[in-house]
Amino acid sequence: MDAERGTDRPAVAGLPAGTGGVGGGRETPAPDAVSGTVTRSADANGGIGGSGRDGALILVADDVPANVELLFDQLHTLGYRTISALDGPSALAAAARHQPDLCILDVSMPAGDLGCDDRSTGFEVCRRIKRDPRTARIPVVFVTALNDASDRVKAIEAGGDDFLTKPHNRLVLGARVRSLLKLKGATDALEESVRKLRELEKVRDDLLKMIVHDLKTPLTSVLATLELLLDGDFGTLSGTQHQVIADAEAKAEDLLRLIEDLLEIAKLEETALPLTLAPIAPIALLTEVVYEWAVRFQQAGATATIDGADDAPIFQADKGLLKRVLGNLIQNALTHSPHAVTLRLAVRAEPMGVLFTVADDGPGIPSEYQELIFRKFEQVRTPNAPPVRSSGLGLAFCRLVVERHGGRIWVKSTEGEGSAFHFLLPAQPRTAEYPAISP
């Protein structure tokens, strides 16, 4: 309702209050049968109005036709197309229907059925534009006669991207519009890239799951045959034959474990892997894990110690999955160190739950890789580490299991000084009552 000073233009013909329109030429507006807005005829280039098809589309919402006409002229001079709305409901309808590249809103307009005061209609329109997924990324500029600091605060709280007071400067308006359109263009391009990457990742994962499922059945048959051969069911084997077939069986079992890891990771990513929960005593769990790895420690010349705090509480978790997490962290320490490694397995109580640590004195992990290593198929090559054949799934599996319990996992490491993997689990796995632990 705040008319702009400094203009003696007459009201645009055919633009009654409460309607919207499409700007461009100077012909008499005609009613649009679809939305009830008033639409001007397209210009000679066939655009909605203004400078043809290629200019950005800008919605101007103001209940004073003279203000709309002035903004149209300024925006057309800059090469933009325009559509208009003269009240809150028609502004929302135009934003949803035309998906403009930018909205210019007056604050004081007829509210219609929006349930707000006419003096704050623009703020409510902005809030609804930002809440609607279809229009949430559209920049909003307030151009209004209101100039109080509280009005600027309301504009920011409503989600507005900029705020200009009337009478506005044409050059400033043009600069703000260009800046916001560039930002929106960059954001849209980034969102499109992310969308395409997610689609490609889904195709890859679907293909991988299909291949893995198809591989498991014949591989199981191969293992069964090799086991029959080793048992002598097809005749006595020489020493060399037995060794070769035993090696083949071991490699086939490694492949089967890899396939099962891939299937379990897929289930964890889809939160389809159920947790078999049971009460777990932390120190007893670490003791059991170290005992099970004793032979492997002896083979690698490694030593392992347990550092358990007396206040570490009993907690609920899937023991089988948790032992595999600890096993993967131990395996990483053993295989990625060029020398016999010293391991420390620790546990202590934390306000958010139970904190486990698996620390080693190996070569360490460069800082730039400390986030990447928890992604699927990511591997780190360091100059001092021995070459290792790895699927790159072990730490991804650890992350997914810990997150499935509602916890988080991270690493602290300095090159040449070893690494310490920490994972924090809640006393009760994540449910509606026990949300995930935040970093």
C-alpha positions in Angstrom: 0.0 0.0 0.0 3.1 2.2 0.2 3.2 4.1 -3.1 6.7 5.0 -4.4 7.6 8.7 -4.4 9.2 10.3 -7.4 6.8 8.9 -10.1 3.9 10.6 -11.8 3.1 7.6 -14.0 -0.6 6.6 -14.1 -1.8 3.3 -12.9 -1.4 0.5 -15.4 -4.6 0.0 -17.3 -6.4 -3.2 -16.5 -4.6 -4.0 -13.3 -7.2 -3.9 -10.5 -6.2 -4.5 -6.9 -5.7 -8.2 -5.9 -4.7 -9.4 -9.4 -1.4 -10.2 -11.0 0.0 -9.8 -14.4 2.8 -10.4 -16.9 4.8 -7.3 -17.9 6.3 -6.5 -21.3 4.7 -4.5 -24.0 2.2 -1.7 -23.8 -0.9 -3.5 -24.9 -4.0 -3.7 -22.7 -3.7 -6.6 -20.2 -6.0 -9.6 -20.7 -7.3 -12.0 -18.0 -5.5 -15.3 -17.7 -8.1 -18.0 -17.5 -5.8 -20.5 -15.6 -4.6 -18.5 -12.6 -6.9 -15.5 -12.5 -4.0 -13.1 -13.0 -3.8 -10.5 -15.6 -1.4 -11.3 -18.4 0.1 -8.9 -20.9 0.7 -10.0 -24.4 4.2 -11.3 -25.2 6.7 -9.0 -26.9 8.0 -9.4 -30.4 10.5 -12.0 -29.3 7.9 -14.2 -27.8 8.9 -13.8 -24.1 6.5 -13.6 -21.2 7.4 -9.9 -21.2 10.4 -7.7 -21.4 13.4 -8.9 -23.3 12.5 -12.2 -24.8 12.9 -15.8 -23.8 16.5 -15.7 -22.4 16.1 -13.0 -19.8 15.7 -14.0 -16.1 12.0 -14.0 -15.0 11.3 -11.7 -12.0 8.1 -11.6 -10.0 7.1 -8.1 -8.8 4.5 -8.0 -6.1 3.1 -4.6 -5.1 -0.5 -3.4 -4.7 0.2 0.0 -6.3 0.1 -0.4 -10.1 2.4 2.7 -10.6 5.1 1.1 -8.5 4.8 -2.1 -10.6 5.0 -0.2 -13.8 8.1 1.7 -12.7 9.9 -1.6 -11.6 8.8 -3.2 -14.9 10.4 -0.4 -16.9 13.7 -0.6 -14.9 13.9 -4.4 -15.1 13.1 -4.5 -18.8 15.9 -2.0 -19.5 18.2 -4.5 -17.7 17.0 -7.3 -20.0 14.8 -9.2 -17.6 11.3 -10.6 -18.1 8.6 -9.7 -15.5 5.4 -11.0 -14.0 3.3 -9.1 -11.4 1.0 -9.7 -8.5 -1.0 -7.1 -6.5 -1.6 -9.0 -3.3 -0.3 -11.9 -1.2 -2.3 -14.8 -2.5 -1.7 -14.0 -6.1 2.1 -13.5 -5.4 2.3 -17.0 -4.0 0.2 -18.5 -6.9 2.5 -16.7 -9.4 5.7 -18.0 -7.7 4.4 -21.6 -7.7 3.1 -21.5 -11.2 5.9 -19.5 -13.1 8.9 -20.4 -10.9 10.5 -17.0 -11.3 14.3 -16.6 -10.9 13.8 -13.8 -8.3 10.9 -12.1 -6.4 10.6 -8.4 -5.6 8.1 -8.0 -2.8 6.4 -5.0 -1.2 5.7 -5.5 2.5 2.3 -3.8 2.8 -0.2 -5.5 0.5 -3.7 -7.0 0.8 -3.3 -10.3 2.7 -6.4 -12.0 1.4 -6.7 -15.4 3.1 -3.1 -15.6 4.3 -4.2 -14.9 7.9 -1.8 -12.0 8.6 -2.0 -8.2 8.8 -1.9 -6.3 5.5 1.1 -4.4 6.8 3.2 -7.6 7.0 1.9 -9.5 4.0 5.2 -9.4 2.2 6.9 -11.1 5.2 4.3 -13.9 5.2 4.6 -14.4 1.4 8.4 -14.7 1.8 8.1 -17.2 4.6 5.8 -19.4 2.5 8.0 -19.1 -0.6 11.0 -20.3 1.5 9.0 -23.2 3.1 7.7 -24.5 -0.3 10.3 -26.9 -1.8 9.3 -25.8 -5.3 10.2 -22.2 -4.6 12.6 -22.3 -1.6 15.7 -21.4 -3.6 14.1 -18.3 -5.2 15.9 -15.1 -3.9 13.5 -12.6 -2.4 14.2 -8.8 -2.3 12.0 -6.5 -0.3 11.4 -3.0 -1.9 9.3 -1.1 0.5 8.8 2.4 2.1 9.3 0.8 5.5 12.7 1.8 6.8 12.8 0.9 10.5 15.5 -1.5 11.8 12.8 -3.8 13.1 11.4 -4.1 9.6 14.8 -5.2 8.3 15.0 -7.8 11.1 11.6 -9.1 10.2 12.7 -9.4 6.6 15.8 -11.4 7.5 13.8 -13.6 9.8 11.2 -14.2 7.1 14.0 -15.5 4.8 14.5 -12.4 2.7 17.8 -12.1 0.7 17.9 -8.3 0.4 16.1 -5.2 1.6 15.8 -1.8 -0.3 13.8 1.2 0.8 11.7 3.4 -1.4 12.4 5.5 -3.4 15.1 3.0 -4.4 18.1 3.7 -6.6 17.8 2.1 -10.0 21.5 1.3 -10.2 21.5 -0.2 -6.7 18.5 -2.3 -7.6 20.2 -3.6 -10.8 23.4 -4.5 -8.9 21.5 -6.4 -6.2 19.4 -8.3 -8.7 22.4 -9.3 -10.8 24.3 -10.4 -7.7 21.4 -12.6 -6.4 20.7 -14.1 -9.9 24.4 -15.0 -10.2 24.3 -16.7 -6.8 21.0 -18.5 -7.6 22.5 -19.7 -10.9 25.6 -21.0 -9.2 23.4 -22.7 -6.5 21.1 -24.3 -9.1 24.1 -25.6 -11.1 25.6 -27.1 -7.9 22.3 -28.7 -7.0 22.0 -30.2 -10.5 25.5 -31.6 -10.3 24.8 -33.1 -6.9 21.5 -34.6 -8.3 23.4 -36.2 -11.2 26.1 -37.5 -9.0 23.5 -39.1 -6.7 21.8 -40.7 -9.7 25.1 -42.1 -10.9 25.9 -43.3 -7.4 22.5 -45.1 -7.2 23.0 -46.7 -10.6 26.5 -47.9 -9.5 25.2 -49.2 -6.2 22.2 -51.0 -7.8 24.6 -52.6 -10.3 27.0 -53.6 -7.6 24.2 -55.2 -5.5 23.0 -57.1 -8.5 26.4 -58.4 -9.4 27.2 -59.3 -5.8 23.9 -61.2 -5.4 24.6 -63.1 -8.7 28.1 -64.0 -7.6 27.3 -65.4 -4.2 25.4 -68.5 -5.3 28.0 -69.9 -7.8 30.9 -69.0 -5.4 29.2 -71.0 -2.6 29.1 -74.0 -5.0 32.8 -73.5 -5.9 33.7 -73.5 -2.2 31.6 -76.7 -1.6 33.5 -78.4 -4.5 36.9 -77.4 -3.2 36.0 -78.7 0.3 35.0 -82.0 -1.2 38.4 -82.2 -3.1 40.3 -81.4 0.1 38.4 -84.1 2.0 39.5 -86.7 -0.6 36.0 -87.4 -1.9 37.3 -87.4 -5.5 40.5 -89.3 -4.8 43.7 -88.9 -2.9 45.6 -85.6 -3.5 49.4 -85.2 -3.6 51.0 -82.7 -1.3 51.3 -80.1 -4.1 47.7 -80.6 -5.2 46.4 -80.3 -1.6 48.3 -77.0 -1.1 47.1 -75.5 -4.4 43.5 -76.4 -3.7 43.8 -75.1 -0.1 45.1 -71.8 -1.4 42.2 -71.6 -3.9 39.7 -72.3 -1.1 41.3 -69.6 1.1 41.0 -67.0 -1.8 37.4 -68.1 -2.5 36.6 -67.6 1.2 38.1 -64.1 1.1 36.0 -63.3 -1.9 32.9 -64.7 -0.1 33.6 -62.4 2.9 34.0 -59.5 0.6 30.6 -60.2 -1.0 29.0 -60.6 2.4 30.6 -57.3 3.5 29.1 -55.6 0.4 25.7 -57.0 1.1 25.8 -56.0 4.7 27.0 -52.5 3.8 24.1 -52.2 1.4 21.6 -53.2 4.2 23.2 -50.8 6.6 22.9 -48.0 4.2 19.3 -48.8 3.7 18.9 -49.2 7.5 17.5 -52.7 6.7 20.0 -54.6 8.8 18.4 -55.5 12.2 20.4 -55.1 15.4 20.5 -58.0 17.8 20.7 -56.1 21.0 22.2 -57.5 24.2 23.7 -56.0 27.3 27.5 -55.7 26.9 30.2 -55.2 29.5 32.9 -53.1 27.8 36.0 -54.5 29.4 34.8 -58.0 28.9 34.2 -57.3 25.2 37.8 -56.0 24.7 39.2 -58.9 26.6 37.3 -61.3 24.4 38.4 -59.6 21.2 42.1 -59.6 22.2 41.9 -63.3 23.1 40.4 -64.1 19.7 43.2 -62.2 17.9 46.0 -63.6 20.0 47.3 -66.0 17.2 47.2 -63.2 14.6 49.1 -60.9 17.1 51.7 -63.5 17.5 52.1 -64.0 13.8 52.5 -60.3 13.2 54.8 -59.8 16.2 52.3 -57.3 17.6 51.4 -56.5 21.2 48.0 -55.4 22.5 47.0 -53.9 25.9 43.6 -53.2 27.4 43.0 -49.9 29.2 39.6 -50.1 30.7 38.1 -47.6 33.1 36.2 -49.0 36.1 33.3 -46.6 35.4 32.7 -47.9 31.9 29.0 -48.8 32.0 27.2 -51.8 30.6 25.4 -50.8 27.4 23.0 -52.2 24.8 24.5 -53.1 21.3 24.8 -55.8 18.7 27.8 -57.7 20.0 28.6 -59.5 16.7 28.7 -56.3 14.7 30.6 -54.5 17.4 33.3 -57.2 17.4 33.6 -56.8 13.7 34.1 -53.1 14.1 36.9 -53.7 16.6 38.3 -56.4 14.3 38.4 -54.1 11.3 40.3 -51.4 13.3 42.8 -54.0 14.6 43.3 -55.5 11.1 43.9 -52.0 9.7 46.6 -51.3 12.3 48.3 -54.7 11.6 48.3 -54.5 7.8 49.2 -50.8 7.3 52.3 -50.7 9.5 55.8 -51.6 8.1 56.9 -52.8 11.6 55.5 -54.8 14.4 52.8 -52.6 15.9 51.8 -51.9 19.5 48.1 -51.6 20.0 46.1 -50.1 22.9 42.4 -50.9 23.2 40.7 -48.6 25.7 37.2 -47.8 26.9 35.7 -45.2 29.3 32.5 -43.7 30.2 31.4 -40.4 28.6 28.3 -38.2 29.3 26.8 -39.3 26.0 27.6 -43.0 26.4 30.7 -45.3 26.1 33.9 -44.2 24.2 36.1 -47.0 22.6 39.6 -46.3 21.3 41.9 -48.4 19.2 45.3 -46.8 19.0 48.5 -47.9 17.3 52.1 -46.6 16.8 52.0 -47.1 13.0 52.8 -44.7 10.2 49.8 -42.5 10.8 47.3 -41.0 8.4 47.7 -37.6 6.6 45.2 -35.1 7.8 43.6 -34.6 4.3 42.6 -38.3 4.3 41.1 -38.5 7.8 37.6 -37.9 6.6 37.8 -39.8 3.3 38.9 -43.1 4.8 35.4 -43.7 6.2 33.9 -43.7 2.7 33.4 -46.8 0.6 36.4 -47.9 -1.6 38.6 -45.1 -0.3 42.2 -46.1 0.5 45.2 -44.1 1.6 48.7 -44.7 0.3 51.5 -43.4 2.5 55.2 -43.7 1.6 56.2 -45.7 4.8 53.2 -48.1 4.6 53.6 -51.5 3.0 51.5 -52.3 -0.1 48.3 -53.9 1.0 45.5 -55.5 -1.0 42.3 -54.0 0.4 38.7 -53.6 -0.6 38.4 -50.2 1.0 35.2 -51.3 2.8 36.5 -52.0 6.3 36.2 -48.4 7.7 33.0 -47.7 5.7 31.5 -50.8 7.5 32.7 -49.5 10.9 31.1 -46.1 10.2 27.8 -47.6 9.2 27.6 -50.0 12.1 28.4 -47.2 14.6 25.9 -44.8 13.1 23.3 -47.6 13.0 23.7 -47.7 16.8 23.2 -44.0 16.9 26.9 -43.2 17.6 29.8 -41.6 15.7 33.4 -42.6 14.7 36.4 -40.5 14.0 40.2 -40.7 13.8 43.0 -38.6 15.3 46.4 -39.2 13.7 49.8 -37.6 13.1 52.0 -38.8 10.4 54.9 -40.9 11.8 53.3 -41.1 15.3 50.4 -43.5 14.9 46.6 -43.3 14.8 43.8 -43.4 17.3 40.3 -44.5 16.2 37.5 -43.5 18.5 33.9 -44.4 18.4 31.2 -43.2 20.8 28.1 -45.3 21.4 25.0 -44.4 23.4 24.1 -46.5 26.3 20.9 -47.3 24.4 20.9 -47.7 20.6 19.2 -45.0 18.6 15.4 -45.0 18.7 12.8 -42.3 18.8 13.6 -41.8 22.5 17.4 -42.0 22.0 18.5 -39.9 19.0 21.9 -40.2 17.3 24.9 -38.6 19.0 25.9 -35.3 17.3 29.5 -34.3 16.7 
